[in-house]
Amino acid sequence: MFGVGYVGLTAGICFASQGNHVLCVDIDVDKISLLKKKQCPIYEPGLEELLNTAEVSQNISFTSKLDEALVHGKILFIAVGTPVDASGKSDLSALFEISQFIGKSITETKIIVIKSTVPVGTCQKIRSIIQRELSLRKIDIEFHLVSNPEFLREGCALEDFLNPDRVVVGLEEKNIVPDLRQLYLPFVKNDQKFIVMSTKSSELLKYAANAFLATKISFINEVSRVSESTGADIDSIRQGLMMDPRIGSLFLDAGLGYGGSCLPKDVKVLASMGENLNLNLPLIQNIGLSNQMQKKFFLDKIISKTLKAKIVCVWGLSFKPNTDDIREAPALEIIDHFIHKGVRIQVYDPAASEKTRGYFNLRNSIALNKKIHFASSPEEALIDADALIICTEWGDFKKIDVRNIKNLLNTPLVIDGRNIFCPRAMSDVDIDYYPIGNFRKT
Ligand code: UGA
């Protein structure tokens, strides 16, 4: 397994849990040395525990030496990052370097499986890279290329990998299907969840899935803005929508805008693929814009309600609960706004404080960072603040007694980007509560 990010590490550990001998390789020596000590370099519930079970421990090993990986096993998974620039162009250099290395070094037949999210046509390019290297070596070694996108979510990666909705393999040579089916059988349990298609379809499907999810969220977010302006209640609307099986119940929670490393990135790449093909795709090309507008709408609401605030409290820094990932997390822009206004910020997050501290330091903002107080509990972050702003729906926040919130705040004002509290409970203790979409759940 090349790459020990969320996808590579989760997949490696889960494959090992089913008795496969897995070698994980990554050029990041710090990550590898942590993993050798059986410590997870990422925050993902249950992953470190699974890594430390006897079954996994005896089947998995870690190295930073690429050549060791090449002689290990029949299937080579590549799960390295494919970051995207502002224009939506994916940086495939890490992927291509590994492909070149494979072409230069393999000595026997291999199945090469691309798990990284890649634009349509990338597998074809990888095939050419490997073939070119083999031609330069003047040898003919059979190799097979498979696209195998991953659909796991951060925060519940194990659950998603162990019980996937579907496993997709994209390939042109059907004779290797049994090898992949056998590998995934313990997870899919039946054949209906194992789907075989062409490499290009499989590559595009990954973007289509994430773009569809982003559209669903953006749709309900736009409806929530109408709801807020008209006095309708977004929760009743969500309930009415989800009872239609054609719409479904998931990904209909209106909020302050989606974040993370995947949805924003994949929406951008899909739109840019369309542009490169000279296609007019107005829906896809505007998903990102809709999300930015939701983030702005929420920030404008905060600005209008906190004009006189001297201290504000922010609950939740990660882009969603059960992760310490702050990539594209909406909380960061909100904190930035207050830093530039000279307002003191008291934040609390159960997992993402360290990364947030690093983020503001990295931007060479040590002085700015001092304006942020990282509290050790949600209650401590509330003390004397003139407003509470909720950015992530961590389970711990939902359990807090609203009377405590009222007592600890200097001004009883709560602006909730995740609709975690009951509006009636808030008004009962005289808190000015501003949820998303005029949410009225009782
Ligand atoms: C997403 C996809 O859900 C996974 O299927 C995919 O494998 C992954 O990207 C990837 O490409 O690697 P993830 O980024 O972990 O997973 O997070 P999601 O659970 O999709 O949430 C994304 C954002 O949408 C979060 O900010 C979340 O708070 C927001 N969201 C989600 C809403 O605002 N409302 C909802 O109803 C659901």
Boltz pocket constraint, residues with backbone or C-beta under 6 A from the ligand:
constraints:
  - pocket:
      binder: B
      contacts: [[A, 117], [A, 150], [A, 151], [A, 152], [A, 153], [A, 154], [A, 155], [A, 210], [A, 213], [A, 217], [A, 250], [A, 251], [A, 252], [A, 253], [A, 254], [A, 255], [A, 256], [A, 257], [A, 258], [A, 259], [A, 260], [A, 261], [A, 262], [A, 263], [A, 319], [A, 320]]
      max_distance: 6.0
